[in-house]
Amino acid sequence: MNRYKLLTGLFALDVALFVLAGVPPFKHAHHGVKWVVGGIGWFGGLACTLILIVLALTTLAQHARARRARTI
């Protein structure tokens, strides 16, 4: 799979999860299903952001390594 498509998909998922966590019914819930959905949105968004950062850094490092190999 193309890594840039994966980065784009992760970014879209990340935005969707953070929007889900910030929707008022889920944002101010203290218990129940709404609290669980808001928590999934928040912590899923955090996990997705971490994966996105690691994948972006890996992609940049591989691109730099390939570019250096072409110039030598």
C-alpha positions as CSV (number, residue, x, y, z in Angstrom):
1,M,0.0,0.0,0.0
2,N,1.2,3.5,-0.8
3,R,2.6,5.1,2.4
4,Y,1.2,8.5,1.5
5,K,-2.3,7.1,1.1
6,L,-1.9,5.4,4.5
7,L,-0.8,8.8,6.0
8,T,-3.8,10.5,4.5
9,G,-6.2,7.9,5.7
10,L,-4.7,8.0,9.2
11,F,-5.0,11.8,9.2
12,A,-8.7,11.6,8.2
13,L,-9.4,9.0,10.9
14,D,-7.5,11.1,13.5
15,V,-9.6,14.2,12.7
16,A,-12.8,12.2,12.8
17,L,-12.0,10.7,16.2
18,F,-11.1,14.1,17.7
19,V,-14.3,15.6,16.3
20,L,-16.3,12.7,17.8
21,A,-14.6,13.3,21.2
22,G,-15.4,17.0,21.0
23,V,-19.1,16.7,20.1
24,P,-21.1,18.2,23.0
25,P,-23.1,15.1,24.0
26,F,-19.9,13.0,24.3
27,K,-17.7,15.9,25.6
28,H,-19.5,16.5,28.9
29,A,-20.7,12.9,29.6
30,H,-19.7,11.5,33.0
31,H,-21.0,7.9,32.7
32,G,-22.7,5.5,30.4
33,V,-22.5,4.9,26.7
34,K,-21.8,8.5,25.8
35,W,-18.8,8.5,28.1
36,V,-17.5,5.4,26.5
37,V,-17.9,6.8,22.9
38,G,-16.3,10.0,23.9
39,G,-13.4,8.1,25.5
40,I,-12.9,6.0,22.4
41,G,-12.9,9.1,20.3
42,W,-10.3,10.9,22.6
43,F,-7.9,8.0,23.2
44,G,-8.3,6.6,19.7
45,G,-7.4,10.1,18.4
46,L,-4.4,10.2,20.6
47,A,-3.2,6.7,19.5
48,C,-3.8,7.6,15.9
49,T,-1.8,10.8,16.3
50,L,1.1,8.9,17.8
51,I,1.0,6.3,14.9
52,L,0.8,9.2,12.4
53,I,3.9,10.9,13.9
54,V,5.9,7.7,13.9
55,L,4.9,6.8,10.4
56,A,5.6,10.3,9.1
57,L,9.1,10.3,10.7
58,T,9.8,6.9,9.3
59,T,8.7,8.0,5.8
60,L,10.9,11.1,6.0
61,A,13.9,9.1,7.1
62,Q,13.5,6.6,4.3
63,H,13.1,9.4,1.8
64,A,16.2,11.1,3.0
65,R,18.2,7.8,3.0
66,A,17.0,7.1,-0.6
67,R,17.9,10.6,-1.7
68,R,21.4,10.4,-0.2
69,A,21.9,7.0,-1.9
70,R,21.0,8.6,-5.3
71,T,23.5,11.4,-4.9
72,I,26.5,9.2,-4.0
